[in-house]
């Protein structure tokens, strides 16, 4: 009997029934999200912070043209005028791991290792190479990257294998650098002469034939991901609870409206002469009969 009444209500009030089911589904989804946030409240990254891992990942678009020191002497004295000056320019030195798995050609890894053993690599990277859209009203800003082997490292100051530690200094405008309170470890480089290399985009013009192509694959570190505080996650849960309560109240009001309307319609007289199709539950044949009776009386 209850199933039949529910079926009749569904057939006679489909918009209201579908809307109620949608509200119930939304409420259940919000409750599930709240439970998930409560269980994983210590593992949510903070989206409002420019973190170091995202900054490292942006360099995957950059490729360096590494010259061969045996055939091309490109040593440069960097005591020349520095283009990166001003109040909005800052620098950060970090100890990072760099992968050489994507170096082209494969034998170019030896070229990279030889250069790092004798020089400190300097590259000027424009912000568009980092995937930042530059407005037409201004030129792309520069970010200088100074990369060399650390003075103290597990590898003993050598670049061996497919991955090595490097001491990298990033210097550029504030808005290009991360603003996270979680910072990487600092370091100091070996005192070696510097060499300037060209930085290109992944789809830019090719390097000269004697050079190796080294994508800047800075390895991300889990400890550098800033997380939301417990107060932030509690605030998220609080907003979800408020929204769920509002949906629950709306569901109850609609259910009350449906019940009151059904009771009121059942209390009306059942005379065929005042019966209007669609105004209260009934079979399709009864509705058609009532409608035809009204047309006959009108004639």
VOLO-564360 format. One line per field, with one value per residue (C-alpha): residue number from 1; residue in three letters; chain; y, x, z. Coordinates in nm, 3 decimals. Layout:
nr = NUM|...
rest = ALA|...
kette = A|...
y = Y|...
x = X|...
z = Z|...
//
This chain:
nr = 1|2|3|4|5|6|7|8|9|10|11|12|13|14|15|16|17|18|19|20|21|22|23|24|25|26|27|28|29|30|31|32|33|34|35|36|37|38|39|40|41|42|43|44|45|46|47|48|49|50|51|52|53|54|55|56|57|58|59|60|61|62|63|64|65|66|67|68|69|70|71|72|73|74|75|76|77|78|79|80|81|82|83|84|85|86|87|88|89|90|91|92|93|94|95|96|97|98|99|100|101|102|103|104|105|106|107|108|109|110|111|112|113|114|115|116|117|118|119|120|121|122|123|124|125|126|127|128|129|130|131|132|133|134|135|136|137|138|139|140|141|142|143|144|145|146|147|148|149|150|151|152|153|154|155|156|157|158|159|160|161|162|163|164|165|166|167|168|169|170|171|172|173|174|175|176|177|178|179|180|181|182|183|184|185|186|187|188|189|190|191|192|193|194|195|196|197|198|199|200|201|202|203|204|205|206|207|208|209|210|211|212|213|214|215|216|217|218|219|220|221|222|223|224|225|226|227|228|229|230|231|232|233|234|235|236|237|238|239|240|241|242|243|244|245|246|247|248|249|250|251|252|253|254|255|256|257|258|259|260|261|262|263|264|265|266|267|268|269|270|271|272|273|274|275|276|277|278|279|280|281|282|283|284|285|286|287|288|289|290|291|292|293|294|295|296|297|298|299
rest = UNK|UNK|UNK|UNK|UNK|UNK|UNK|UNK|UNK|UNK|UNK|UNK|UNK|UNK|UNK|UNK|UNK|UNK|UNK|UNK|UNK|UNK|UNK|UNK|UNK|UNK|UNK|UNK|UNK|UNK|UNK|UNK|UNK|UNK|UNK|UNK|UNK|UNK|UNK|UNK|UNK|UNK|UNK|UNK|UNK|UNK|UNK|UNK|UNK|UNK|UNK|UNK|UNK|UNK|UNK|UNK|UNK|UNK|UNK|UNK|UNK|UNK|UNK|UNK|UNK|UNK|UNK|UNK|UNK|UNK|UNK|UNK|UNK|UNK|UNK|UNK|UNK|UNK|UNK|UNK|UNK|UNK|UNK|UNK|UNK|UNK|UNK|UNK|UNK|UNK|UNK|UNK|UNK|UNK|UNK|UNK|UNK|UNK|UNK|UNK|UNK|UNK|UNK|UNK|UNK|UNK|UNK|UNK|UNK|UNK|UNK|UNK|UNK|UNK|UNK|UNK|UNK|UNK|UNK|UNK|UNK|UNK|UNK|UNK|UNK|UNK|UNK|UNK|UNK|UNK|UNK|UNK|UNK|UNK|UNK|UNK|UNK|UNK|UNK|UNK|UNK|UNK|UNK|UNK|UNK|UNK|UNK|UNK|UNK|UNK|UNK|UNK|UNK|UNK|UNK|UNK|UNK|UNK|UNK|UNK|UNK|UNK|UNK|UNK|UNK|UNK|UNK|UNK|UNK|UNK|UNK|UNK|UNK|UNK|UNK|UNK|UNK|UNK|UNK|UNK|UNK|UNK|UNK|UNK|UNK|UNK|UNK|UNK|UNK|UNK|UNK|UNK|UNK|UNK|UNK|UNK|UNK|UNK|UNK|UNK|UNK|UNK|UNK|UNK|UNK|UNK|UNK|UNK|UNK|UNK|UNK|UNK|UNK|UNK|UNK|UNK|UNK|UNK|UNK|UNK|UNK|UNK|UNK|UNK|UNK|UNK|UNK|UNK|UNK|UNK|UNK|UNK|UNK|UNK|UNK|UNK|UNK|UNK|UNK|UNK|UNK|UNK|UNK|UNK|UNK|UNK|UNK|UNK|UNK|UNK|UNK|UNK|UNK|UNK|UNK|UNK|UNK|UNK|UNK|UNK|UNK|UNK|UNK|UNK|UNK|UNK|UNK|UNK|UNK|UNK|UNK|UNK|UNK|UNK|UNK|UNK|UNK|UNK|UNK|UNK|UNK|UNK|UNK|UNK|UNK|UNK|UNK|UNK|UNK|UNK|UNK|UNK|UNK|UNK|UNK|UNK|UNK|UNK|UNK
kette = A|A|A|A|A|A|A|A|A|A|A|A|A|A|A|A|A|A|A|A|A|A|A|A|A|A|A|A|A|A|A|A|A|A|A|A|A|A|A|A|A|A|A|A|A|A|A|A|A|A|A|A|A|A|A|A|A|A|A|A|A|A|A|A|A|A|A|A|A|A|A|A|A|A|A|A|A|A|A|A|A|A|A|A|A|A|A|A|A|A|A|A|A|A|A|A|A|A|A|A|A|A|A|A|A|A|A|A|A|A|A|A|A|A|A|A|A|A|A|A|A|A|A|A|A|A|A|A|A|A|A|A|A|A|A|A|A|A|A|A|A|A|A|A|A|A|A|A|A|A|A|A|A|A|A|A|A|A|A|A|A|A|A|A|A|A|A|A|A|A|A|A|A|A|A|A|A|A|A|A|A|A|A|A|A|A|A|A|A|A|A|A|A|A|A|A|A|A|A|A|A|A|A|A|A|A|A|A|A|A|A|A|A|A|A|A|A|A|A|A|A|A|A|A|A|A|A|A|A|A|A|A|A|A|A|A|A|A|A|A|A|A|A|A|A|A|A|A|A|A|A|A|A|A|A|A|A|A|A|A|A|A|A|A|A|A|A|A|A|A|A|A|A|A|A|A|A|A|A|A|A|A|A|A|A|A|A|A|A|A|A|A|A|A|A|A|A|A|A
y = 0.000|0.244|0.170|0.227|0.563|0.662|0.559|0.760|1.063|1.024|1.001|1.299|1.528|1.443|1.791|1.807|1.448|1.499|1.825|1.658|1.372|1.625|1.808|1.482|1.380|1.719|1.691|1.338|1.455|1.747|1.518|1.283|1.574|1.691|1.345|1.324|1.665|1.558|1.236|1.400|1.738|1.726|1.652|1.934|2.164|2.534|2.673|3.036|3.002|2.995|2.694|2.572|2.247|2.434|2.669|2.375|2.218|2.533|2.485|2.163|2.390|2.527|2.370|2.475|2.461|2.309|2.381|2.132|2.272|2.072|2.252|2.581|2.811|3.023|3.140|3.474|3.714|3.800|4.121|4.290|4.514|4.312|4.349|4.226|4.523|4.714|4.714|4.440|4.197|3.929|3.606|3.267|2.988|2.632|2.280|2.085|1.755|1.769|1.481|1.425|1.146|1.371|1.510|1.493|1.324|1.049|1.110|1.472|1.370|1.353|1.707|1.827|1.648|1.792|2.144|2.119|1.993|2.304|2.581|2.734|2.754|3.082|3.112|3.400|3.263|3.479|3.439|3.321|3.015|2.935|2.920|3.267|3.472|3.809|4.106|4.289|4.612|4.507|4.294|3.957|3.976|3.787|3.527|3.445|3.091|3.021|2.649|2.472|2.177|2.227|2.262|1.982|1.700|1.326|1.282|1.453|1.747|1.533|1.497|1.123|0.906|1.028|1.261|1.497|1.762|2.121|2.449|2.686|3.057|3.206|3.583|3.787|3.992|3.903|3.789|3.520|3.364|3.150|3.320|3.005|2.992|2.636|2.688|2.441|2.388|2.650|2.568|2.710|2.640|2.540|2.844|2.792|3.025|3.099|3.030|3.173|2.929|2.996|2.908|2.805|2.686|2.322|2.420|2.695|2.707|2.420|2.449|2.438|2.099|2.080|2.141|1.907|1.992|1.972|2.010|2.168|1.890|2.008|1.729|1.815|1.759|1.655|1.869|2.183|2.156|2.403|2.251|2.399|2.450|2.274|2.602|2.625|2.272|2.330|2.643|2.439|2.179|2.451|2.599|2.253|2.185|2.517|2.442|2.090|2.223|2.472|2.193|1.977|2.254|2.304|1.930|1.920|2.221|2.063|1.732|1.914|2.098|1.771|1.598|1.891|1.922|1.551|1.560|1.868|1.717|1.396|1.603|1.767|1.638|1.360|1.458|1.419|1.757|1.947|1.707|1.871|1.652|1.669|1.835|1.526|1.170|0.941|0.706|0.832|0.687|0.878|1.201|1.153|1.066|1.376|1.596|1.453|1.505|1.869|1.915|1.749|1.977|2.280|2.184
x = 0.000|0.277|0.463|0.146|0.085|0.446|0.410|0.090|0.259|0.553|0.323|0.111|0.389|0.700|0.866|0.838|0.960|1.264|1.351|1.329|1.552|1.805|1.811|1.855|2.143|2.312|2.273|2.420|2.710|2.786|2.781|3.024|3.256|3.245|3.339|3.622|3.757|3.747|3.939|4.205|4.223|4.602|4.665|4.499|4.735|4.682|4.566|4.621|5.000|5.253|5.446|5.790|5.673|5.452|5.742|5.975|5.715|5.692|6.055|5.967|5.887|6.241|6.530|6.894|7.144|7.453|7.778|8.059|8.356|8.597|8.499|8.347|8.499|8.206|8.326|8.175|8.270|7.940|8.070|7.901|7.595|7.315|6.980|6.798|6.807|6.546|6.343|6.108|6.390|6.483|6.681|6.652|6.909|6.780|6.919|6.728|6.752|6.771|6.692|6.894|6.677|6.541|6.877|6.912|7.105|7.177|7.552|7.476|7.461|7.841|7.848|7.627|7.839|8.163|8.023|7.901|8.240|8.415|8.155|7.851|7.563|7.373|7.050|6.804|6.449|6.156|5.826|5.646|5.874|5.738|5.383|5.282|5.066|5.228|4.995|5.051|5.101|5.443|5.745|5.810|6.009|6.335|6.418|6.786|6.884|7.237|7.302|7.610|7.722|7.687|7.999|7.877|7.669|7.623|7.778|8.097|8.056|8.005|7.715|7.678|7.391|7.064|6.993|7.214|7.188|7.245|7.262|7.038|6.985|6.664|6.670|6.383|6.071|5.874|5.566|5.764|5.906|5.712|5.563|5.530|5.657|5.775|6.111|6.371|6.708|6.969|7.316|7.641|7.803|8.151|8.355|8.385|8.385|8.049|7.915|7.598|7.377|7.070|6.727|6.459|6.103|6.021|5.891|6.144|6.423|6.674|7.013|7.326|7.447|7.735|7.517|7.323|6.962|6.883|6.521|6.516|6.345|6.355|6.233|5.946|5.973|5.677|5.783|5.761|5.384|5.207|4.900|4.579|4.570|4.314|4.131|4.094|3.958|3.719|3.592|3.533|3.340|3.137|3.027|2.937|2.729|2.544|2.466|2.351|2.119|1.968|1.906|1.750|1.509|1.412|1.353|1.130|0.930|0.872|0.772|0.531|0.385|0.340|0.172|-0.061|-0.157|-0.234|-0.447|-0.634|-0.709|-0.839|-1.074|-1.239|-1.580|-1.544|-1.839|-1.753|-1.906|-1.638|-1.357|-1.070|-0.806|-0.461|-0.573|-0.559|-0.440|-0.637|-0.607|-0.573|-0.914|-1.085|-0.920|-1.027|-1.383|-1.409|-1.273|-1.521|-1.807|-1.716|-1.708|-2.051|-2.200|-2.056|-2.233
z = 0.000|0.092|-0.231|-0.434|-0.265|-0.326|-0.690|-0.725|-0.570|-0.806|-1.109|-1.009|-0.887|-1.093|-1.078|-0.700|-0.660|-0.886|-0.711|-0.370|-0.480|-0.614|-0.282|-0.092|-0.320|-0.267|0.111|0.116|-0.102|0.130|0.433|0.257|0.174|0.535|0.660|0.405|0.511|0.875|0.806|0.586|0.757|0.782|0.413|0.220|0.022|0.066|-0.273|-0.166|-0.147|-0.431|-0.308|-0.409|-0.565|-0.813|-0.878|-0.948|-1.175|-1.388|-1.493|-1.678|-1.975|-1.982|-2.172|-2.140|-2.425|-2.262|-2.454|-2.477|-2.285|-2.501|-2.823|-2.715|-2.457|-2.340|-2.002|-1.906|-1.627|-1.457|-1.306|-1.601|-1.532|-1.379|-1.554|-1.243|-1.010|-0.816|-0.499|-0.622|-0.697|-0.446|-0.451|-0.284|-0.277|-0.249|-0.253|-0.517|-0.699|-1.079|-1.312|-1.630|-1.770|-2.048|-2.164|-2.544|-2.692|-2.441|-2.460|-2.371|-2.004|-2.005|-2.145|-1.859|-1.599|-1.740|-1.744|-1.383|-1.268|-1.404|-1.414|-1.249|-1.499|-1.535|-1.734|-1.774|-1.799|-1.908|-1.727|-2.039|-2.045|-1.698|-1.832|-1.707|-1.942|-2.006|-2.075|-2.402|-2.207|-2.070|-2.148|-1.992|-1.670|-1.628|-1.367|-1.330|-1.235|-1.110|-1.080|-0.951|-0.745|-0.368|-0.157|0.069|-0.072|-0.049|-0.392|-0.283|-0.521|-0.832|-1.073|-1.108|-1.230|-1.371|-1.078|-0.885|-0.616|-0.717|-0.533|-0.728|-0.675|-0.815|-0.857|-0.994|-0.914|-0.602|-0.791|-0.976|-0.661|-0.412|-0.106|0.105|0.462|0.393|0.223|0.091|0.251|0.182|0.051|-0.079|-0.417|-0.512|-0.609|-0.982|-1.284|-1.439|-1.785|-1.935|-2.126|-2.336|-2.200|-2.447|-2.430|-2.493|-2.838|-2.911|-3.162|-3.141|-2.977|-3.193|-3.306|-3.059|-2.754|-2.530|-2.451|-2.081|-1.964|-1.619|-1.424|-1.063|-0.837|-0.606|-0.232|-0.021|0.273|0.058|0.006|0.240|0.403|0.534|0.908|1.126|1.170|0.791|0.761|1.053|0.877|0.560|0.757|0.930|0.596|0.468|0.781|0.743|0.378|0.463|0.735|0.491|0.238|0.511|0.610|0.247|0.204|0.513|0.395|0.054|0.213|0.442|0.144|-0.048|0.249|0.323|-0.042|-0.065|0.251|0.127|-0.213|-0.056|0.160|-0.143|-0.275|-0.526|-0.750|-1.118|-1.202|-1.007|-1.082|-1.271|-1.427|-1.272|-0.947|-0.727|-0.759|-0.983|-1.274|-1.630|-1.726|-1.445|-1.553|-1.916|-1.812|-1.594|-1.873|-2.128|-1.880|-1.841|-2.220|-2.251|-1.984|-2.158|-2.484
//
